[in-house]
Amino acid sequence: MKMKINKTTKKNTITYLMLLIAWIVVEVLLRGGHLSNLISGMLVLLCVYSIMAVSLNLTVGILGELSLGHAGFMCIGAFSSAFFTQCFMNTGMNAGLRFFLAIIVGIVVAGLFGLLIGIPVLRLKGDYLAIVTLAFGEIIKNICNVMYVGKDSNGIHFSMKDTASLGLDVDGTVIINGAQGITRTPRQATFTIGVIVLLIALIIVLNLINSRTGRAVMSIRDNRIAAESVGIQVTKYKLLAFAISAAIAGAAGALYAHNTSALMATSAKFGYNMSIMFLVFVVLGGIGNMRGSIIAAVVLTVLPEVLRFADNKRMLIYAIVLIVMMLWNWAPAAKEFRERVKERFGFDGSKAKKAGKEEKKNTKGVA
């Protein structure tokens, strides 16, 4: 008797296998010395951006809300996890355990902020929600730039002025130094850890989508009034999806913080443009398509570096690739062409359906 595999399970399994195969290939190339220093240094960053793409796709593609401040949650996760690491640096705690707990701290703090911000923000819709989330991202970035936190034998000291106003003892150390951020954080994030976090994020999001909760969230996205009419608690499910999305972004921020020796809340790292870039990953990869978002994040992050040989033409080629990818994903003619290819080679399951029908006919004939 043949074992029937659910179409969704099969699709999700293919996504997991693709990620694992990519990890194996990269590890083999890395250990063999076949990757340049530039690409090797970008591996953790690729994982971070892929996690952010999956996180934002949960908000934009599944929840159906436009968020332009997702880099703010990444910033929260980065600073909270790096702060935790700095506080427990010289306590004798195992480095691996400390790093694991730092990631958990980043996830929890970002998730709590997502929950608190989502309560008033998710009552808005469309452009209003986008503007408010954009403002949130900028507020978080600016608060991190004016925040001074130190530690001494008396505990934690906080100020919004300067380091002198912290009033630290002689043995005290400044952990967050305003615009200079957090320095000397151990670089413990590796490509393998990044892939593990990305895989866990994928499992959580894909299982959420295919669960009862995920179907409730998507029903709210498709028709809020109809969802309310059948008894779905709109606010509850929207908050849940938004908080999970923020928590996953916090995990990405924790990885990012432990991949750099100097963590600063600059516009280039956590500003408006970063949130837009994450949104580009989601749109080009396909709204609601987690696998496509990861591929788009990797391609669009690596491409500018690979095209450095083109000098002034680099960004022109990058823009052309963006346009081509957009047309390939969303143009009606391109969609029809892809459907014809799937039917021609049986990728849509048409051949399997025909074989199943013929098998049923043969069974009836024998009977």
KEFI-705088 format. One record per residue (C-alpha): z, x, y negated; chain; residue number from 1. Coordinates in steps of 0.05 Angstrom, whole numbers. Each point is the difference from the previous one (the first is absolute). Example, Ala and Ser with C-alpha at 12.3 -4.5 7.8 and 13.67 -1.06 7.14 Angstrom:
% residues 2
<c3 = 156	c1 = 246	c2 = 90	chain = A	resi = 1>
<c3 = -13	c1 = 27	c2 = -69	chain = A	resi = 2>
***
This chain:
% residues 367
<c3 = 0	c1 = 0	c2 = 0	chain = A	resi = 1>
<c3 = -21	c1 = 28	c2 = -67	chain = A	resi = 2>
<c3 = 53	c1 = 8	c2 = -53	chain = A	resi = 3>
<c3 = -21	c1 = -34	c2 = -65	chain = A	resi = 4>
<c3 = 19	c1 = 37	c2 = -64	chain = A	resi = 5>
<c3 = 9	c1 = -39	c2 = -64	chain = A	resi = 6>
<c3 = -53	c1 = 16	c2 = -52	chain = A	resi = 7>
<c3 = 53	c1 = 16	c2 = -53	chain = A	resi = 8>
<c3 = 38	c1 = 45	c2 = 48	chain = A	resi = 9>
<c3 = -64	c1 = 37	c2 = 18	chain = A	resi = 10>
<c3 = -17	c1 = 10	c2 = -73	chain = A	resi = 11>
<c3 = 70	c1 = 26	c2 = -17	chain = A	resi = 12>
<c3 = 0	c1 = 46	c2 = 60	chain = A	resi = 13>
<c3 = -66	c1 = 30	c2 = -22	chain = A	resi = 14>
<c3 = 30	c1 = 13	c2 = -69	chain = A	resi = 15>
<c3 = 61	c1 = 36	c2 = 31	chain = A	resi = 16>
<c3 = -45	c1 = 41	c2 = 46	chain = A	resi = 17>
<c3 = -46	c1 = 20	c2 = -57	chain = A	resi = 18>
<c3 = 61	c1 = 25	c2 = -38	chain = A	resi = 19>
<c3 = 26	c1 = 39	c2 = 60	chain = A	resi = 20>
<c3 = -68	c1 = 30	c2 = 14	chain = A	resi = 21>
<c3 = -6	c1 = 22	c2 = -73	chain = A	resi = 22>
<c3 = 68	c1 = 32	c2 = 4	chain = A	resi = 23>
<c3 = -18	c1 = 38	c2 = 65	chain = A	resi = 24>
<c3 = -66	c1 = 25	c2 = -30	chain = A	resi = 25>
<c3 = 32	c1 = 23	c2 = -64	chain = A	resi = 26>
<c3 = 57	c1 = 35	c2 = 37	chain = A	resi = 27>
<c3 = -50	c1 = 37	c2 = 45	chain = A	resi = 28>
<c3 = -40	c1 = 22	c2 = -61	chain = A	resi = 29>
<c3 = 63	c1 = 19	c2 = -37	chain = A	resi = 30>
<c3 = 28	c1 = 42	c2 = 57	chain = A	resi = 31>
<c3 = -68	c1 = 33	c2 = 9	chain = A	resi = 32>
<c3 = -4	c1 = 20	c2 = -73	chain = A	resi = 33>
<c3 = -63	c1 = -41	c2 = -12	chain = A	resi = 34>
<c3 = 26	c1 = -38	c2 = -60	chain = A	resi = 35>
<c3 = 0	c1 = 30	c2 = -70	chain = A	resi = 36>
<c3 = 65	c1 = 9	c2 = -38	chain = A	resi = 37>
<c3 = -23	c1 = -55	c2 = -48	chain = A	resi = 38>
<c3 = -8	c1 = -52	c2 = 55	chain = A	resi = 39>
<c3 = 63	c1 = 24	c2 = 37	chain = A	resi = 40>
<c3 = 40	c1 = -10	c2 = -64	chain = A	resi = 41>
<c3 = -27	c1 = -71	c2 = -8	chain = A	resi = 42>
<c3 = 19	c1 = -26	c2 = 69	chain = A	resi = 43>
<c3 = 68	c1 = -28	c2 = -19	chain = A	resi = 44>
<c3 = -30	c1 = -28	c2 = -64	chain = A	resi = 45>
<c3 = -53	c1 = -36	c2 = 41	chain = A	resi = 46>
<c3 = 56	c1 = -32	c2 = 41	chain = A	resi = 47>
<c3 = 37	c1 = -20	c2 = -63	chain = A	resi = 48>
<c3 = -61	c1 = -33	c2 = -31	chain = A	resi = 49>
<c3 = -18	c1 = -35	c2 = 66	chain = A	resi = 50>
<c3 = 71	c1 = -29	c2 = 4	chain = A	resi = 51>
<c3 = -7	c1 = -23	c2 = -72	chain = A	resi = 52>
<c3 = -67	c1 = -33	c2 = 16	chain = A	resi = 53>
<c3 = 31	c1 = -37	c2 = 59	chain = A	resi = 54>
<c3 = 59	c1 = -20	c2 = -43	chain = A	resi = 55>
<c3 = -41	c1 = -27	c2 = -58	chain = A	resi = 56>
<c3 = -48	c1 = -35	c2 = 48	chain = A	resi = 57>
<c3 = 59	c1 = -41	c2 = 24	chain = A	resi = 58>
<c3 = 11	c1 = -25	c2 = -71	chain = A	resi = 59>
<c3 = -72	c1 = -7	c2 = -22	chain = A	resi = 60>
<c3 = -35	c1 = -18	c2 = 65	chain = A	resi = 61>
<c3 = 52	c1 = -39	c2 = 39	chain = A	resi = 62>
<c3 = 45	c1 = -28	c2 = -54	chain = A	resi = 63>
<c3 = -58	c1 = -10	c2 = -48	chain = A	resi = 64>
<c3 = 36	c1 = 27	c2 = -62	chain = A	resi = 65>
<c3 = -28	c1 = 54	c2 = -46	chain = A	resi = 66>
<c3 = 50	c1 = 56	c2 = -12	chain = A	resi = 67>
<c3 = -17	c1 = 56	c2 = -49	chain = A	resi = 68>
<c3 = 67	c1 = 35	c2 = 2	chain = A	resi = 69>
<c3 = 5	c1 = 21	c2 = 72	chain = A	resi = 70>
<c3 = 7	c1 = 73	c2 = -19	chain = A	resi = 71>
<c3 = 67	c1 = -20	c2 = -30	chain = A	resi = 72>
<c3 = 28	c1 = -15	c2 = 69	chain = A	resi = 73>
<c3 = -26	c1 = 66	c2 = 25	chain = A	resi = 74>
<c3 = 35	c1 = 33	c2 = -59	chain = A	resi = 75>
<c3 = 66	c1 = -35	c2 = 18	chain = A	resi = 76>
<c3 = -5	c1 = 22	c2 = 72	chain = A	resi = 77>
<c3 = -17	c1 = 72	c2 = -20	chain = A	resi = 78>
<c3 = 57	c1 = 9	c2 = -49	chain = A	resi = 79>
<c3 = 53	c1 = -36	c2 = 41	chain = A	resi = 80>
<c3 = -16	c1 = 40	c2 = 63	chain = A	resi = 81>
<c3 = -4	c1 = 66	c2 = -37	chain = A	resi = 82>
<c3 = 66	c1 = -16	c2 = -35	chain = A	resi = 83>
<c3 = 33	c1 = -14	c2 = 68	chain = A	resi = 84>
<c3 = -27	c1 = 66	c2 = 27	chain = A	resi = 85>
<c3 = 27	c1 = 39	c2 = -60	chain = A	resi = 86>
<c3 = 69	c1 = -32	c2 = 7	chain = A	resi = 87>
<c3 = 6	c1 = 20	c2 = 73	chain = A	resi = 88>
<c3 = -34	c1 = 68	c2 = -5	chain = A	resi = 89>
<c3 = 63	c1 = 44	c2 = 8	chain = A	resi = 90>
<c3 = 43	c1 = -47	c2 = 42	chain = A	resi = 91>
<c3 = -18	c1 = 30	c2 = 67	chain = A	resi = 92>
<c3 = -41	c1 = -61	c2 = 22	chain = A	resi = 93>
<c3 = -57	c1 = 13	c2 = 48	chain = A	resi = 94>
<c3 = -65	c1 = 8	c2 = -39	chain = A	resi = 95>
<c3 = -39	c1 = -46	c2 = 46	chain = A	resi = 96>
<c3 = 53	c1 = -54	c2 = -2	chain = A	resi = 97>
<c3 = 4	c1 = 7	c2 = -76	chain = A	resi = 98>
<c3 = -75	c1 = -9	c2 = -7	chain = A	resi = 99>
<c3 = 0	c1 = -61	c2 = 45	chain = A	resi = 100>
<c3 = 57	c1 = -32	c2 = -40	chain = A	resi = 101>
<c3 = -37	c1 = 18	c2 = -65	chain = A	resi = 102>
<c3 = -61	c1 = -40	c2 = 24	chain = A	resi = 103>
<c3 = 45	c1 = -58	c2 = 18	chain = A	resi = 104>
<c3 = 33	c1 = 3	c2 = -69	chain = A	resi = 105>
<c3 = -69	c1 = -1	c2 = -33	chain = A	resi = 106>
<c3 = -21	c1 = -60	c2 = 41	chain = A	resi = 107>
<c3 = 64	c1 = -40	c2 = -13	chain = A	resi = 108>
<c3 = 4	c1 = 14	c2 = -75	chain = A	resi = 109>
<c3 = -74	c1 = -16	c2 = -11	chain = A	resi = 110>
<c3 = 7	c1 = -63	c2 = 43	chain = A	resi = 111>
<c3 = 61	c1 = -23	c2 = -41	chain = A	resi = 112>
<c3 = -38	c1 = 11	c2 = -65	chain = A	resi = 113>
<c3 = -59	c1 = -39	c2 = 29	chain = A	resi = 114>
<c3 = 47	c1 = -57	c2 = 16	chain = A	resi = 115>
<c3 = 34	c1 = 0	c2 = -68	chain = A	resi = 116>
<c3 = -65	c1 = 6	c2 = -39	chain = A	resi = 117>
<c3 = -35	c1 = -50	c2 = 44	chain = A	resi = 118>
<c3 = 49	c1 = -57	c2 = -15	chain = A	resi = 119>
<c3 = -24	c1 = -9	c2 = -72	chain = A	resi = 120>
<c3 = -69	c1 = 32	c2 = 5	chain = A	resi = 121>
<c3 = -28	c1 = -39	c2 = 59	chain = A	resi = 122>
<c3 = 7	c1 = -65	c2 = -38	chain = A	resi = 123>
<c3 = -59	c1 = 23	c2 = -40	chain = A	resi = 124>
<c3 = -73	c1 = -2	c2 = 23	chain = A	resi = 125>
<c3 = -65	c1 = 37	c2 = -10	chain = A	resi = 126>
<c3 = -8	c1 = 42	c2 = -63	chain = A	resi = 127>
<c3 = 72	c1 = -12	c2 = -23	chain = A	resi = 128>
<c3 = 28	c1 = 29	c2 = 65	chain = A	resi = 129>
<c3 = -46	c1 = 60	c2 = -6	chain = A	resi = 130>
<c3 = 23	c1 = 14	c2 = -71	chain = A	resi = 131>
<c3 = 74	c1 = -6	c2 = 17	chain = A	resi = 132>
<c3 = -6	c1 = 46	c2 = 61	chain = A	resi = 133>
<c3 = -39	c1 = 50	c2 = -43	chain = A	resi = 134>
<c3 = 57	c1 = -1	c2 = -51	chain = A	resi = 135>
<c3 = 51	c1 = 9	c2 = 56	chain = A	resi = 136>
<c3 = -35	c1 = 63	c2 = 25	chain = A	resi = 137>
<c3 = -1	c1 = 31	c2 = -69	chain = A	resi = 138>
<c3 = 73	c1 = -19	c2 = -13	chain = A	resi = 139>
<c3 = 23	c1 = 34	c2 = 65	chain = A	resi = 140>
<c3 = -40	c1 = 63	c2 = -17	chain = A	resi = 141>
<c3 = 29	c1 = 4	c2 = -71	chain = A	resi = 142>
<c3 = 72	c1 = -12	c2 = 24	chain = A	resi = 143>
<c3 = -7	c1 = 58	c2 = 49	chain = A	resi = 144>
<c3 = -24	c1 = 44	c2 = -58	chain = A	resi = 145>
<c3 = 63	c1 = -13	c2 = -43	chain = A	resi = 146>
<c3 = 51	c1 = 0	c2 = 57	chain = A	resi = 147>
<c3 = 49	c1 = 59	c2 = 9	chain = A	resi = 148>
<c3 = 44	c1 = 2	c2 = 61	chain = A	resi = 149>
<c3 = 47	c1 = 55	c2 = 22	chain = A	resi = 150>
<c3 = 52	c1 = 14	c2 = 53	chain = A	resi = 151>
<c3 = 64	c1 = 40	c2 = 0	chain = A	resi = 152>
<c3 = 68	c1 = -2	c2 = 33	chain = A	resi = 153>
<c3 = 18	c1 = -63	c2 = -39	chain = A	resi = 154>
<c3 = -60	c1 = -39	c2 = 26	chain = A	resi = 155>
<c3 = -66	c1 = -25	c2 = -28	chain = A	resi = 156>
<c3 = -13	c1 = 2	c2 = -75	chain = A	resi = 157>
<c3 = -54	c1 = -41	c2 = -35	chain = A	resi = 158>
<c3 = -30	c1 = 3	c2 = -70	chain = A	resi = 159>
<c3 = -62	c1 = -24	c2 = -38	chain = A	resi = 160>
<c3 = 5	c1 = 54	c2 = -54	chain = A	resi = 161>
<c3 = -1	c1 = 72	c2 = 27	chain = A	resi = 162>
<c3 = 33	c1 = 46	c2 = 50	chain = A	resi = 163>
<c3 = 55	c1 = 21	c2 = -49	chain = A	resi = 164>
<c3 = 26	c1 = -71	c2 = -4	chain = A	resi = 165>
<c3 = 11	c1 = -1	c2 = 75	chain = A	resi = 166>
<c3 = 65	c1 = 39	c2 = -9	chain = A	resi = 167>
<c3 = -7	c1 = 38	c2 = 65	chain = A	resi = 168>
<c3 = 51	c1 = 52	c2 = 24	chain = A	resi = 169>
<c3 = -19	c1 = 73	c2 = 9	chain = A	resi = 170>
<c3 = -16	c1 = -13	c2 = 73	chain = A	resi = 171>
<c3 = -43	c1 = -61	c2 = -17	chain = A	resi = 172>
<c3 = -75	c1 = -6	c2 = 11	chain = A	resi = 173>
<c3 = -52	c1 = -42	c2 = -34	chain = A	resi = 174>
<c3 = -39	c1 = -41	c2 = 51	chain = A	resi = 175>
<c3 = -46	c1 = -42	c2 = -44	chain = A	resi = 176>
<c3 = -19	c1 = 37	c2 = -64	chain = A	resi = 177>
<c3 = -37	c1 = -52	c2 = -41	chain = A	resi = 178>
<c3 = -74	c1 = 13	c2 = -7	chain = A	resi = 179>
<c3 = 7	c1 = 62	c2 = 44	chain = A	resi = 180>
<c3 = 19	c1 = -44	c2 = 58	chain = A	resi = 181>
<c3 = 31	c1 = 26	c2 = 64	chain = A	resi = 182>
<c3 = -14	c1 = 71	c2 = 22	chain = A	resi = 183>
<c3 = 14	c1 = 42	c2 = 62	chain = A	resi = 184>
<c3 = -7	c1 = -58	c2 = 49	chain = A	resi = 185>
<c3 = -14	c1 = 28	c2 = 70	chain = A	resi = 186>
<c3 = -72	c1 = -10	c2 = 21	chain = A	resi = 187>
<c3 = 15	c1 = -33	c2 = 67	chain = A	resi = 188>
<c3 = -57	c1 = -50	c2 = 2	chain = A	resi = 189>
<c3 = -54	c1 = 19	c2 = 51	chain = A	resi = 190>
<c3 = -65	c1 = -30	c2 = 21	chain = A	resi = 191>
<c3 = 30	c1 = -23	c2 = 67	chain = A	resi = 192>
<c3 = 58	c1 = -35	c2 = -35	chain = A	resi = 193>
<c3 = -49	c1 = -32	c2 = -48	chain = A	resi = 194>
<c3 = -42	c1 = -27	c2 = 57	chain = A	resi = 195>
<c3 = 63	c1 = -27	c2 = 34	chain = A	resi = 196>
<c3 = 22	c1 = -36	c2 = -63	chain = A	resi = 197>
<c3 = -71	c1 = -27	c2 = -10	chain = A	resi = 198>
<c3 = -2	c1 = -24	c2 = 72	chain = A	resi = 199>
<c3 = 67	c1 = -36	c2 = -8	chain = A	resi = 200>
<c3 = -24	c1 = -32	c2 = -65	chain = A	resi = 201>
<c3 = -63	c1 = -24	c2 = 35	chain = A	resi = 202>
<c3 = 38	c1 = -29	c2 = 59	chain = A	resi = 203>
<c3 = 48	c1 = -37	c2 = -47	chain = A	resi = 204>
<c3 = -56	c1 = -28	c2 = -44	chain = A	resi = 205>
<c3 = -48	c1 = -19	c2 = 56	chain = A	resi = 206>
<c3 = 55	c1 = -33	c2 = 40	chain = A	resi = 207>
<c3 = 24	c1 = -36	c2 = -63	chain = A	resi = 208>
<c3 = -71	c1 = -26	c2 = -13	chain = A	resi = 209>
<c3 = -6	c1 = -28	c2 = 71	chain = A	resi = 210>
<c3 = 70	c1 = -30	c2 = 1	chain = A	resi = 211>
<c3 = 23	c1 = -69	c2 = -21	chain = A	resi = 212>
<c3 = 25	c1 = 30	c2 = -66	chain = A	resi = 213>
<c3 = -68	c1 = 33	c2 = -13	chain = A	resi = 214>
<c3 = -37	c1 = -66	c2 = 12	chain = A	resi = 215>
<c3 = 47	c1 = -34	c2 = -49	chain = A	resi = 216>
<c3 = -14	c1 = 54	c2 = -52	chain = A	resi = 217>
<c3 = -75	c1 = -7	c2 = 9	chain = A	resi = 218>
<c3 = 4	c1 = -75	c2 = -5	chain = A	resi = 219>
<c3 = 35	c1 = 9	c2 = -68	chain = A	resi = 220>
<c3 = -57	c1 = 46	c2 = -20	chain = A	resi = 221>
<c3 = -54	c1 = -49	c2 = 21	chain = A	resi = 222>
<c3 = 32	c1 = -63	c2 = -28	chain = A	resi = 223>
<c3 = 69	c1 = 0	c2 = -30	chain = A	resi = 224>
<c3 = 4	c1 = -76	c2 = -9	chain = A	resi = 225>
<c3 = -20	c1 = -13	c2 = 72	chain = A	resi = 226>
<c3 = 51	c1 = 51	c2 = 24	chain = A	resi = 227>
<c3 = 55	c1 = -33	c2 = -40	chain = A	resi = 228>
<c3 = -20	c1 = -69	c2 = 26	chain = A	resi = 229>
<c3 = 12	c1 = 20	c2 = 72	chain = A	resi = 230>
<c3 = 69	c1 = 28	c2 = -16	chain = A	resi = 231>
<c3 = -14	c1 = 75	c2 = -8	chain = A	resi = 232>
<c3 = 50	c1 = 33	c2 = -46	chain = A	resi = 233>
<c3 = -48	c1 = 34	c2 = -48	chain = A	resi = 234>
<c3 = 50	c1 = 43	c2 = -39	chain = A	resi = 235>
<c3 = 34	c1 = 25	c2 = 63	chain = A	resi = 236>
<c3 = -64	c1 = 24	c2 = 34	chain = A	resi = 237>
<c3 = -30	c1 = 30	c2 = -63	chain = A	resi = 238>
<c3 = 64	c1 = 39	c2 = -13	chain = A	resi = 239>
<c3 = 2	c1 = 24	c2 = 72	chain = A	resi = 240>
<c3 = -72	c1 = 26	c2 = -1	chain = A	resi = 241>
<c3 = 9	c1 = 32	c2 = -69	chain = A	resi = 242>
<c3 = 66	c1 = 34	c2 = 20	chain = A	resi = 243>
<c3 = -31	c1 = 28	c2 = 65	chain = A	resi = 244>
<c3 = -59	c1 = 25	c2 = -40	chain = A	resi = 245>
<c3 = 47	c1 = 34	c2 = -50	chain = A	resi = 246>
<c3 = 41	c1 = 31	c2 = 57	chain = A	resi = 247>
<c3 = -62	c1 = 30	c2 = 32	chain = A	resi = 248>
<c3 = -20	c1 = 29	c2 = -68	chain = A	resi = 249>
<c3 = 71	c1 = 30	c2 = -3	chain = A	resi = 250>
<c3 = -13	c1 = 35	c2 = 66	chain = A	resi = 251>
<c3 = -64	c1 = 30	c2 = -29	chain = A	resi = 252>
<c3 = 39	c1 = 23	c2 = -61	chain = A	resi = 253>
<c3 = 52	c1 = 33	c2 = 44	chain = A	resi = 254>
<c3 = -54	c1 = 40	c2 = 36	chain = A	resi = 255>
<c3 = -31	c1 = 18	c2 = -67	chain = A	resi = 256>
<c3 = 67	c1 = 25	c2 = -28	chain = A	resi = 257>
<c3 = 10	c1 = 46	c2 = 60	chain = A	resi = 258>
<c3 = -70	c1 = 28	c2 = -5	chain = A	resi = 259>
<c3 = 9	c1 = 29	c2 = -70	chain = A	resi = 260>
<c3 = 51	c1 = 49	c2 = -28	chain = A	resi = 261>
<c3 = 0	c1 = -33	c2 = -69	chain = A	resi = 262>
<c3 = 2	c1 = -76	c2 = -4	chain = A	resi = 263>
<c3 = -17	c1 = -26	c2 = -69	chain = A	resi = 264>
<c3 = -15	c1 = -72	c2 = -22	chain = A	resi = 265>
<c3 = -66	c1 = 16	c2 = -35	chain = A	resi = 266>
<c3 = -57	c1 = -48	c2 = -13	chain = A	resi = 267>
<c3 = -44	c1 = 40	c2 = 46	chain = A	resi = 268>
<c3 = 47	c1 = -10	c2 = 59	chain = A	resi = 269>
<c3 = 33	c1 = -68	c2 = -11	chain = A	resi = 270>
<c3 = -37	c1 = -31	c2 = -58	chain = A	resi = 271>
<c3 = -48	c1 = -58	c2 = -10	chain = A	resi = 272>
<c3 = -60	c1 = 39	c2 = 25	chain = A	resi = 273>
<c3 = 34	c1 = 13	c2 = 67	chain = A	resi = 274>
<c3 = 12	c1 = -74	c2 = 10	chain = A	resi = 275>
<c3 = -73	c1 = -13	c2 = -16	chain = A	resi = 276>
<c3 = -21	c1 = 53	c2 = 49	chain = A	resi = 277>
<c3 = 41	c1 = -33	c2 = 55	chain = A	resi = 278>
<c3 = -33	c1 = -66	c2 = -17	chain = A	resi = 279>
<c3 = -69	c1 = 33	c2 = 6	chain = A	resi = 280>
<c3 = 19	c1 = 23	c2 = 70	chain = A	resi = 281>
<c3 = 17	c1 = -72	c2 = 18	chain = A	resi = 282>
<c3 = -63	c1 = -31	c2 = -30	chain = A	resi = 283>
<c3 = -49	c1 = 51	c2 = 28	chain = A	resi = 284>
<c3 = 33	c1 = 0	c2 = 68	chain = A	resi = 285>
<c3 = -1	c1 = -76	c2 = 2	chain = A	resi = 286>
<c3 = 53	c1 = -47	c2 = -25	chain = A	resi = 287>
<c3 = 45	c1 = -17	c2 = 59	chain = A	resi = 288>
<c3 = -32	c1 = 55	c2 = 42	chain = A	resi = 289>
<c3 = 54	c1 = 53	c2 = 15	chain = A	resi = 290>
<c3 = -46	c1 = 46	c2 = 39	chain = A	resi = 291>
<c3 = -51	c1 = -1	c2 = -56	chain = A	resi = 292>
<c3 = 53	c1 = 15	c2 = -53	chain = A	resi = 293>
<c3 = 21	c1 = 63	c2 = 38	chain = A	resi = 294>
<c3 = -71	c1 = 24	c2 = 7	chain = A	resi = 295>
<c3 = -14	c1 = -13	c2 = -74	chain = A	resi = 296>
<c3 = 64	c1 = 37	c2 = -20	chain = A	resi = 297>
<c3 = -20	c1 = 61	c2 = 41	chain = A	resi = 298>
<c3 = -73	c1 = 1	c2 = -21	chain = A	resi = 299>
<c3 = 13	c1 = -11	c2 = -75	chain = A	resi = 300>
<c3 = 56	c1 = 52	c2 = -1	chain = A	resi = 301>
<c3 = -38	c1 = 55	c2 = 37	chain = A	resi = 302>
<c3 = -68	c1 = -13	c2 = -31	chain = A	resi = 303>
<c3 = 15	c1 = 28	c2 = -71	chain = A	resi = 304>
<c3 = 28	c1 = 64	c2 = 31	chain = A	resi = 305>
<c3 = -59	c1 = 8	c2 = 48	chain = A	resi = 306>
<c3 = -49	c1 = -10	c2 = -58	chain = A	resi = 307>
<c3 = 30	c1 = 56	c2 = -43	chain = A	resi = 308>
<c3 = -61	c1 = 42	c2 = 14	chain = A	resi = 309>
<c3 = -41	c1 = -50	c2 = -41	chain = A	resi = 310>
<c3 = 38	c1 = 18	c2 = -65	chain = A	resi = 311>
<c3 = -19	c1 = -49	c2 = -54	chain = A	resi = 312>
<c3 = -36	c1 = -46	c2 = 48	chain = A	resi = 313>
<c3 = 62	c1 = -10	c2 = 42	chain = A	resi = 314>
<c3 = 25	c1 = -63	c2 = -34	chain = A	resi = 315>
<c3 = -71	c1 = -28	c2 = -4	chain = A	resi = 316>
<c3 = -7	c1 = 5	c2 = 76	chain = A	resi = 317>
<c3 = 70	c1 = -29	c2 = 8	chain = A	resi = 318>
<c3 = -19	c1 = -60	c2 = -43	chain = A	resi = 319>
<c3 = -64	c1 = -11	c2 = 39	chain = A	resi = 320>
<c3 = 39	c1 = 1	c2 = 66	chain = A	resi = 321>
<c3 = 48	c1 = -52	c2 = -28	chain = A	resi = 322>
<c3 = -57	c1 = -46	c2 = -19	chain = A	resi = 323>
<c3 = -34	c1 = 8	c2 = 68	chain = A	resi = 324>
<c3 = 65	c1 = -14	c2 = 37	chain = A	resi = 325>
<c3 = 12	c1 = -61	c2 = -43	chain = A	resi = 326>
<c3 = -70	c1 = -28	c2 = 13	chain = A	resi = 327>
<c3 = 5	c1 = 15	c2 = 74	chain = A	resi = 328>
<c3 = 66	c1 = -38	c2 = 6	chain = A	resi = 329>
<c3 = -13	c1 = -59	c2 = -46	chain = A	resi = 330>
<c3 = -74	c1 = -11	c2 = -12	chain = A	resi = 331>
<c3 = -26	c1 = -62	c2 = 38	chain = A	resi = 332>
<c3 = -62	c1 = 36	c2 = 25	chain = A	resi = 333>
<c3 = 43	c1 = 57	c2 = 27	chain = A	resi = 334>
<c3 = 46	c1 = -49	c2 = 35	chain = A	resi = 335>
<c3 = -59	c1 = -35	c2 = 33	chain = A	resi = 336>
<c3 = -28	c1 = 67	c2 = 23	chain = A	resi = 337>
<c3 = 67	c1 = 19	c2 = 31	chain = A	resi = 338>
<c3 = 4	c1 = -67	c2 = 36	chain = A	resi = 339>
<c3 = -70	c1 = 9	c2 = 28	chain = A	resi = 340>
<c3 = 19	c1 = 70	c2 = 25	chain = A	resi = 341>
<c3 = 62	c1 = -28	c2 = 33	chain = A	resi = 342>
<c3 = -40	c1 = -55	c2 = 34	chain = A	resi = 343>
<c3 = -54	c1 = 49	c2 = 21	chain = A	resi = 344>
<c3 = 48	c1 = 49	c2 = 34	chain = A	resi = 345>
<c3 = 53	c1 = -52	c2 = 21	chain = A	resi = 346>
<c3 = 56	c1 = 27	c2 = -44	chain = A	resi = 347>
<c3 = 19	c1 = -71	c2 = -19	chain = A	resi = 348>
<c3 = 16	c1 = -18	c2 = 71	chain = A	resi = 349>
<c3 = -63	c1 = -42	c2 = 10	chain = A	resi = 350>
<c3 = -20	c1 = 37	c2 = 63	chain = A	resi = 351>
<c3 = 68	c1 = -9	c2 = 30	chain = A	resi = 352>
<c3 = -2	c1 = -75	c2 = -16	chain = A	resi = 353>
<c3 = -68	c1 = -7	c2 = 33	chain = A	resi = 354>
<c3 = 24	c1 = 38	c2 = 61	chain = A	resi = 355>
<c3 = 61	c1 = -45	c2 = 4	chain = A	resi = 356>
<c3 = -43	c1 = -63	c2 = -4	chain = A	resi = 357>
<c3 = -46	c1 = 26	c2 = 55	chain = A	resi = 358>
<c3 = 60	c1 = 17	c2 = 44	chain = A	resi = 359>
<c3 = 27	c1 = -71	c2 = -8	chain = A	resi = 360>
<c3 = -68	c1 = -30	c2 = 18	chain = A	resi = 361>
<c3 = -5	c1 = 44	c2 = 62	chain = A	resi = 362>
<c3 = 71	c1 = -19	c2 = 21	chain = A	resi = 363>
<c3 = -17	c1 = -75	c2 = -8	chain = A	resi = 364>
<c3 = -64	c1 = 11	c2 = 40	chain = A	resi = 365>
<c3 = 37	c1 = 32	c2 = 57	chain = A	resi = 366>
<c3 = 52	c1 = -55	c2 = 0	chain = A	resi = 367>
***
